[in-house]
């Protein structure tokens, strides 16, 4: 779960950038989804770079 401060900051960014007011729940879900997405990308990157290092040995 993302900190309340971060969720509120995301709400403000969405409002400033897109003119859309999100509820706290909507922004929280969006933040959790973004964190999950970046976590997955980091895992994929780590796995591919680690396997690449092993293949070079």
N, C-alpha and C positions, 0 to 999 in steps of 0.2 A: 504494500500500500504506500502511496506517495504522500509525503507530508502535506498538511493543510496549507502551509505557506506556498508550496509549489503549485498546488491546485489553484489557489486564488491568483497566483501570478499567471498561470496558463489561461484562466478566465479572462484576465485583463489583456493578455496578448491576443487572444481570439477576438475580443471586442474591438481592440484598437486596429487590428489587421483586417478583420472581415466584417466588422459592424454587427456581429452576432453575440447576443447575450446567452451564455450557457448557464444552466443551473449548476450548483456545486456537484450534484450527482453526475451530470453529463461530463463536466470537466474532469472529475475524478476518474471516471471510466476511460476517458480519452487519455489521461496521463498514465494510467495503468497499462493501457494498450500500447502506448508509445514506449514505455519502459520494457515491456515484454518483447516488443519488436527489436529494440536496440540490444537487449540481452541475447536474443536469438542470433542477431548479426555478429555480435562479439564471439559467441560460441562457435559459429561457423568459421569466422576468421581465425580463431585460435586453432581449431581443428585442422584447417587447411594449411596454415603456416607451420604448425607442428609436424604434420605429415610431410610437408615439403622439405623440412629440415632433415627428417629421418631418411627420406629418399635420397638426399644428397650425400649421405654418409657412406 
